[in-house]
């Protein structure tokens, strides 16, 4: 028989969180200086099948292994880091910033006598404006530019079955850029498109592609391809407006 996720109430989740916290404190004692919950449970927006994600913070110099496992009805992820390494991770600027930053900003403290999570919530916003722009420039080369090339190649070669996948990739990559441009993180992956459409700065053609992916007929490959081209035009105009040039005008060597 196949095993499927089991529905769990918030009360059941909180009871499990307390059980895990008590077990950790019994096992590691004062080496653990903070335990908190992030993700949908921290937002109080978890569903019946949501997993439990927890930060476990140890003293610097004390390392304990993280765990990701299924226990009874629960899927749990324990992210274990020394305090300095936790802050270092939260300070990092990368292309997924708008997806993961919320896990450091919105933390439901379970054990936090030193107020670590209150301090942590400011850290993801400490990156300089130039580092954000550099990340957008780099990511544009890594992903959207390459994705649009694949979309064009497959459309020209008659491999229309790829177009929906390519369009979804392009929309997701653009959502990450929108989060960076607005210095705004998304509450969950499931609400990324919804929340990105409400942000002030975004490229032309993005809304139209996202809405088509949500309610349109993906068998209309030519329409989908044109929407990708429109977004690509919008992305480049958007970058120009922000003064971000991702092209190299002289060979770098």
Secondary structure by P-SEA (a helix, b strand, c coil): ccccbbbbcaaaaaaaaaaaaaaaaaaccccccccccccccccccccccbbbbbbbbbcccbbbbbbbbccccbbbbbbcccaaaaaaaaacccccccccaaaaacccccccccccccccccccccccaaaaaaaaaaaaaacaaaaaaaaaaaaaaccccaaaaaaaaaaaaaaaaaaaaaccccccccaaaaaaaaccccccaaaaaaaaaacccccaaaaaaaaaaaaaaaaaaaaaaaccccccccccc
